[in-house]
Amino acid sequence: MNKNKLINYAHRGASAYAPENTMPSFELALELKATGIELDLQKTKDNKIVIFHDKKIDKKSSSSGRISDYTYEQLLQFDFGSWFNKKYAGEKIVLFENFAKQFLSKKLIFAIELKVSGIEHDVLNIIKKYSNFDNIYITSFDYQILYNVRKINHDVKLGWLIEDNINTDNITKALNINCSQICPNAQKVSKEEIKLANAFGLAVRLWGVVNEDVMKKCYKLDIEGMTVN
């Protein structure tokens, strides 16, 4: 594979250097020459789509509970930066539409992970306003969410995030909803599994690149890209 084409997805933005899934993290990803950005979407109590990863906000904000416990306006009152470093005090949660407006037109590849169901229509509508979908992958660990997305949009590229190793069963399921990517854990994947996925026309993107050693090992593999912090 042409390694110049390998996509290095900034995982939740440049999350090793700035609070994950915040505007400074995404802006820094651009400065550090990432060729892709990975982010996570959830829904607020008043049905706004915001960017946040964890099930609860306790560890990464000045409050507690779930995203769905609060309206967007309530979430804006909380500090989403100080947990990482005091210099990011007062950092706000990011509305997905604001991110889309600023970033989706850039020459980057986006891996947009849906963490909850029920947001599929809204997410696709927001993307449609700011992108032609060519540079977008909708991803999820939840197969049903990807199935729902495919029913709504026949063309958007899908990436199925899996905990298991790549095998013929999950390849078949991925192909049943016309996935473009299958996305296993970088620390578990083998050359043989990647070769198997590629033989069925599936690209492979890796997650769980926890350190430089794992990254160097993965770089030698025949993959589409990997998420790095």
C-alpha positions as CSV (number, residue, x, y, z in Angstrom):
1,M,0.0,0.0,0.0
2,N,1.1,3.6,-0.6
3,K,2.0,4.9,2.8
4,N,1.5,8.5,1.6
5,K,-2.2,7.6,1.5
6,L,-2.3,6.2,5.1
7,I,-4.8,8.3,7.1
8,N,-3.6,9.3,10.6
9,Y,-6.9,10.1,12.3
10,A,-6.5,12.4,15.3
11,H,-8.4,10.5,18.0
12,R,-11.0,12.8,19.5
13,G,-8.7,15.5,18.0
14,A,-5.1,15.8,19.2
15,S,-6.2,14.3,22.5
16,A,-2.7,13.7,23.9
17,Y,-2.2,17.5,23.8
18,A,-5.6,19.1,24.5
19,P,-8.8,18.0,26.1
20,E,-10.5,15.5,23.9
21,N,-13.4,16.3,21.6
22,T,-13.0,20.1,22.2
23,M,-12.3,22.8,19.6
24,P,-8.7,23.3,20.8
25,S,-8.1,19.5,20.3
26,F,-9.5,19.6,16.8
27,E,-7.6,22.8,15.8
28,L,-4.4,21.4,17.2
29,A,-5.0,18.2,15.1
30,L,-4.8,20.5,12.0
31,E,-1.6,22.1,13.2
32,L,0.0,18.7,13.8
33,K,-0.8,17.7,10.2
34,A,-3.4,15.0,10.9
35,T,-5.0,13.8,7.7
36,G,-8.2,12.7,9.5
37,I,-10.2,13.4,12.6
38,E,-12.2,11.0,14.7
39,L,-14.9,12.2,17.0
40,D,-17.9,10.9,19.0
41,L,-21.5,12.0,19.0
42,Q,-24.3,11.9,21.6
43,K,-27.7,13.6,22.1
44,T,-28.7,16.1,24.8
45,K,-31.9,16.2,26.7
46,D,-33.3,18.7,24.1
47,N,-32.1,16.6,21.2
48,K,-29.0,18.6,20.2
49,I,-26.1,16.6,18.8
50,V,-22.9,17.2,20.7
51,I,-19.4,15.8,20.7
52,F,-18.5,13.7,23.7
53,H,-17.2,10.2,24.2
54,D,-17.8,8.8,27.7
55,K,-21.1,7.5,29.0
56,K,-20.9,10.0,31.9
57,I,-19.4,13.5,32.0
58,D,-18.0,13.0,35.5
59,K,-14.3,12.6,34.6
60,K,-14.1,15.2,31.9
61,S,-16.2,18.1,33.0
62,S,-17.1,20.1,36.1
63,S,-20.4,18.3,36.6
64,S,-21.7,14.7,36.6
65,G,-24.3,12.5,35.0
66,R,-25.0,11.7,31.3
67,I,-25.1,14.0,28.3
68,S,-28.8,13.1,28.0
69,D,-29.5,14.4,31.5
70,Y,-28.9,18.0,30.4
71,T,-30.1,20.5,27.7
72,Y,-27.4,21.9,25.5
73,E,-27.7,25.3,27.3
74,Q,-27.1,23.6,30.6
75,L,-24.1,21.7,29.3
76,L,-22.6,25.1,28.2
77,Q,-22.4,26.1,31.8
78,F,-19.9,23.3,32.6
79,D,-16.1,23.3,32.2
80,F,-14.9,20.7,29.8
81,G,-11.2,21.6,29.9
82,S,-9.8,21.9,33.4
83,W,-9.8,18.1,34.0
84,F,-7.0,18.0,31.4
85,N,-5.1,21.1,32.2
86,K,-6.0,24.4,34.0
87,K,-5.0,26.4,30.9
88,Y,-8.1,24.9,29.2
89,A,-10.4,26.1,32.0
90,G,-13.8,27.1,30.8
91,E,-13.7,25.1,27.6
92,K,-17.2,24.4,26.2
93,I,-18.8,21.2,24.9
94,V,-18.9,21.3,21.1
95,L,-22.2,21.3,19.2
96,F,-21.7,19.0,16.2
97,E,-23.2,21.5,13.8
98,N,-20.6,24.1,14.8
99,F,-17.8,21.5,14.3
100,A,-19.3,20.6,10.9
101,K,-19.5,24.2,9.8
102,Q,-15.9,24.8,10.6
103,F,-14.2,21.5,9.7
104,L,-16.2,19.3,7.2
105,S,-15.2,21.3,4.2
106,K,-11.5,20.8,4.9
107,K,-9.3,18.3,3.0
108,L,-9.5,15.7,5.8
109,I,-11.2,12.3,6.3
110,F,-13.7,12.2,9.2
111,A,-14.6,9.1,11.3
112,I,-17.8,10.1,13.0
113,E,-18.7,7.7,15.7
114,L,-22.3,7.4,16.9
115,K,-22.3,6.5,20.6
116,V,-26.1,6.3,20.9
117,S,-29.0,5.3,18.7
118,G,-31.8,7.7,17.7
119,I,-29.5,10.4,16.3
120,E,-28.9,8.8,12.8
121,H,-31.3,11.1,10.9
122,D,-30.1,14.3,12.6
123,V,-26.4,13.5,12.1
124,L,-26.8,12.7,8.4
125,N,-28.8,15.9,7.9
126,I,-26.1,18.0,9.6
127,I,-23.4,16.4,7.5
128,K,-25.4,17.0,4.3
129,K,-25.4,20.7,5.0
130,Y,-21.6,20.9,5.1
131,S,-20.2,18.0,3.1
132,N,-20.9,15.8,0.0
133,F,-20.1,12.8,2.2
134,D,-17.0,11.9,0.1
135,N,-14.7,12.4,3.1
136,I,-17.0,10.9,5.8
137,Y,-17.2,7.5,7.5
138,I,-20.0,6.9,9.9
139,T,-18.7,4.5,12.5
140,S,-20.1,2.6,15.6
141,F,-19.5,-0.4,17.8
142,D,-23.3,-0.9,17.7
143,Y,-24.1,-2.8,14.5
144,Q,-27.8,-1.8,14.8
145,I,-26.9,1.9,14.5
146,L,-25.0,1.3,11.3
147,Y,-27.9,-0.8,10.0
148,N,-30.2,2.2,10.7
149,V,-27.8,4.6,9.0
150,R,-27.7,2.3,5.9
151,K,-31.5,2.2,5.7
152,I,-31.6,6.0,5.7
153,N,-28.6,6.6,3.3
154,H,-27.5,4.0,0.7
155,D,-24.3,5.7,-0.2
156,V,-22.6,7.0,3.0
157,K,-19.4,5.1,3.9
158,L,-19.7,2.9,7.1
159,G,-17.0,1.7,9.4
160,W,-17.9,-1.1,11.9
161,L,-15.8,-0.9,15.1
162,I,-15.3,-4.4,16.5
163,E,-13.9,-5.7,19.8
164,D,-13.3,-9.2,18.3
165,N,-10.7,-10.3,15.8
166,I,-11.6,-10.0,12.1
167,N,-13.3,-13.3,11.0
168,T,-15.7,-14.5,8.3
169,D,-18.7,-13.9,10.5
170,N,-18.1,-10.2,11.1
171,I,-16.9,-9.7,7.5
172,T,-20.3,-11.1,6.3
173,K,-22.2,-8.9,8.6
174,A,-20.2,-5.9,7.5
175,L,-20.8,-6.7,3.9
176,N,-24.5,-7.1,4.5
177,I,-24.8,-3.4,5.2
178,N,-22.2,-2.5,2.6
179,C,-19.5,-1.3,5.1
180,S,-16.4,0.2,3.6
181,Q,-14.3,-0.5,6.6
182,I,-13.9,-2.9,9.4
183,C,-12.1,-1.5,12.5
184,P,-10.5,-3.9,15.0
185,N,-8.2,-3.2,17.9
186,A,-4.6,-2.5,16.8
187,Q,-3.2,-4.5,19.6
188,K,-5.0,-7.7,18.6
189,V,-5.0,-7.6,14.8
190,S,-2.9,-9.8,12.6
191,K,-1.6,-9.5,9.0
192,E,-3.7,-12.6,8.1
193,E,-6.9,-10.9,9.4
194,I,-6.2,-7.7,7.4
195,K,-5.5,-9.8,4.3
196,L,-8.8,-11.6,4.8
197,A,-10.8,-8.4,5.1
198,N,-9.0,-6.9,2.1
199,A,-9.8,-10.0,0.0
200,F,-13.5,-9.3,0.6
201,G,-13.1,-5.6,-0.4
202,L,-13.1,-4.2,3.1
203,A,-10.5,-1.6,4.1
204,V,-9.1,-1.9,7.7
205,R,-8.8,1.1,10.1
206,L,-7.3,0.4,13.5
207,W,-8.2,1.8,16.9
208,G,-6.5,1.3,20.3
209,V,-3.0,2.7,19.2
210,V,-1.9,3.3,22.8
211,N,1.8,4.1,22.3
212,E,4.5,4.6,19.7
213,D,5.5,0.9,19.6
214,V,2.0,-0.2,18.6
215,M,1.9,2.7,16.0
216,K,5.1,1.6,14.4
217,K,3.9,-2.0,14.2
218,C,0.6,-0.9,12.6
219,Y,2.3,1.3,10.1
220,K,3.9,-1.7,8.4
221,L,0.5,-3.3,7.9
222,D,-1.8,-3.0,4.9
223,I,-4.3,-0.7,6.5
224,E,-6.3,2.4,5.5
225,G,-5.4,4.3,8.6
226,M,-5.4,4.4,12.4
227,T,-6.6,6.6,15.2
228,V,-3.7,8.2,17.2
229,N,-3.9,10.6,20.1
